[in-house]
Amino acid sequence: MQQDNHTYKSIIEKQGFFICTPIGTSMKPLLYQRQDTVKLVKADNVQKYDVILYQRKSGEYVLHRVIGKNKLGYILCGDNQFIKEYGITDDMIIGKMEGYYKKEEYIPCTDKNYIRYSKKRVRSIPYRKFKHKIKKIIKKIIGRK
């Protein structure tokens, strides 16, 4: 993704959608880098559990899940992460995932199994954080031997 967000937004405006292949591991196990593809549409009515593509102030493009909203903006977290990102505003959002492709199969975000998965991933954030802390403790103990 080398272009700026105005280009991506204009593609979505013109074609109605934009298909891209994510790079990175933050959305595992839902999306695997360079294997799966996502279909992005205009980000109208962004809600909890939606996956959005946005651009950080640093210029980095990120595809993460909305886990809440406060007065500063949206609260996001990758499905494979536990650190929450705050203050994502509408002007930073490029598009919203309407569905994704696993190999040749298209799975819309309205799919019952996908909705169940999304809710489970959001509920599991505290457990992922706890698991990470336990792993750090174990590594520290093993490292002492």
C-alpha positions as CSV (number, residue, x, y, z in Angstrom):
1,M,0.0,0.0,0.0
2,Q,2.1,2.8,-1.3
3,Q,-0.5,5.4,-2.2
4,D,-2.0,8.0,0.1
5,N,-5.4,7.6,1.8
6,H,-7.0,10.1,-0.6
7,T,-6.3,7.7,-3.5
8,Y,-7.7,4.7,-1.6
9,K,-10.8,6.7,-0.6
10,S,-11.2,7.9,-4.2
11,I,-11.0,4.3,-5.5
12,I,-13.7,3.4,-3.0
13,E,-15.8,6.4,-4.0
14,K,-15.4,5.6,-7.7
15,Q,-15.7,1.8,-7.8
16,G,-17.7,1.3,-4.6
17,F,-15.0,-0.9,-3.1
18,F,-11.3,-1.6,-2.9
19,I,-9.7,-5.0,-2.5
20,C,-6.2,-5.4,-0.9
21,T,-4.0,-8.0,0.7
22,P,-3.0,-7.2,4.3
23,I,0.6,-7.3,5.4
24,G,1.4,-8.1,9.1
25,T,0.1,-10.4,11.7
26,S,-2.1,-8.2,13.8
27,M,-5.3,-9.6,12.4
28,K,-4.5,-13.3,12.8
29,P,-6.2,-15.7,13.0
30,L,-8.8,-14.1,10.8
31,L,-6.5,-12.8,8.2
32,Y,-3.1,-14.1,7.2
33,Q,-0.6,-11.8,5.6
34,R,-0.2,-12.1,1.8
35,Q,-2.7,-14.9,1.7
36,D,-6.1,-13.5,2.4
37,T,-7.7,-10.4,0.9
38,V,-10.2,-7.9,2.2
39,K,-12.9,-6.0,0.5
40,L,-13.2,-2.4,1.8
41,V,-16.1,-0.1,1.2
42,K,-17.0,3.4,2.3
43,A,-16.8,3.7,6.1
44,D,-20.3,4.9,6.8
45,N,-21.7,4.2,10.2
46,V,-18.6,2.6,11.8
47,Q,-19.6,0.5,14.8
48,K,-18.1,-1.8,17.4
49,Y,-16.7,-5.1,15.8
50,D,-16.2,-3.4,12.4
51,V,-12.7,-3.9,10.8
52,I,-11.4,-0.6,9.4
53,L,-8.4,0.5,7.4
54,Y,-7.0,3.8,8.7
55,Q,-3.9,5.8,8.5
56,R,-2.0,6.7,11.6
57,K,-0.5,10.2,12.0
58,S,2.9,8.5,11.3
59,G,1.6,7.6,7.8
60,E,1.3,3.9,8.6
61,Y,-1.7,2.0,7.2
62,V,-3.4,-0.2,9.7
63,L,-6.3,-2.7,9.5
64,H,-7.8,-3.3,13.0
65,R,-11.1,-4.0,14.7
66,V,-13.2,-1.3,16.4
67,I,-13.7,-2.4,20.0
68,G,-15.3,0.8,21.3
69,K,-15.7,4.5,21.1
70,N,-15.2,7.4,23.5
71,K,-15.1,11.2,23.2
72,L,-11.6,11.1,21.6
73,G,-12.7,8.7,18.8
74,Y,-12.7,5.0,18.1
75,I,-10.8,2.4,20.2
76,L,-9.1,-0.2,18.1
77,C,-7.2,-3.5,18.5
78,G,-5.9,-6.1,16.2
79,D,-7.4,-9.6,16.6
80,N,-3.9,-10.9,17.4
81,Q,-3.1,-8.1,19.9
82,F,-4.1,-6.8,23.3
83,I,-2.8,-3.2,23.2
84,K,-5.7,-0.8,22.5
85,E,-5.2,2.2,20.3
86,Y,-7.2,5.3,21.1
87,G,-8.2,8.4,19.3
88,I,-8.9,7.1,15.8
89,T,-11.1,9.7,14.2
90,D,-13.3,9.6,11.1
91,D,-10.9,11.6,9.0
92,M,-8.2,8.9,9.6
93,I,-10.5,6.1,8.3
94,I,-10.1,5.0,4.7
95,G,-12.6,2.2,4.5
96,K,-14.5,-0.5,6.3
97,M,-14.2,-4.2,5.6
98,E,-17.4,-5.6,4.0
99,G,-16.0,-9.1,3.7
100,Y,-12.8,-11.1,3.1
101,Y,-11.5,-13.9,0.9
102,K,-10.0,-17.1,2.3
103,K,-8.5,-18.7,-0.8
104,E,-11.4,-18.4,-3.3
105,E,-14.2,-18.3,-0.7
106,Y,-15.8,-14.9,0.0
107,I,-17.0,-14.4,3.6
108,P,-19.2,-11.4,4.1
109,C,-19.1,-9.6,7.5
110,T,-22.8,-10.4,7.8
111,D,-22.0,-14.2,8.1
112,K,-23.2,-15.6,11.4
113,N,-19.9,-17.4,12.1
114,Y,-17.9,-14.2,11.4
115,I,-20.1,-12.2,13.8
116,R,-19.7,-14.8,16.5
117,Y,-15.9,-14.8,15.9
118,S,-15.7,-11.0,16.1
119,K,-17.5,-10.8,19.4
120,K,-15.3,-13.6,20.8
121,R,-12.1,-11.8,19.7
122,V,-13.2,-8.6,21.4
123,R,-14.1,-10.5,24.6
124,S,-10.7,-12.3,24.6
125,I,-8.6,-9.1,24.8
126,P,-8.0,-9.3,28.6
127,Y,-7.1,-13.0,28.3
128,R,-4.6,-12.3,25.5
129,K,-2.9,-9.7,27.7
130,F,-2.8,-12.2,30.7
131,K,-1.4,-14.9,28.4
132,H,1.3,-12.4,27.2
133,K,2.3,-11.6,30.8
134,I,2.5,-15.3,31.7
135,K,4.7,-16.0,28.7
136,K,7.1,-13.2,29.8
137,I,7.3,-14.6,33.3
138,I,8.1,-18.1,32.0
139,K,10.8,-16.7,29.7
140,K,12.3,-14.8,32.6
141,I,12.3,-18.0,34.8
142,I,13.7,-20.2,32.0
143,G,16.3,-17.5,31.2
144,R,17.7,-17.7,34.8
145,K,18.7,-21.4,34.5
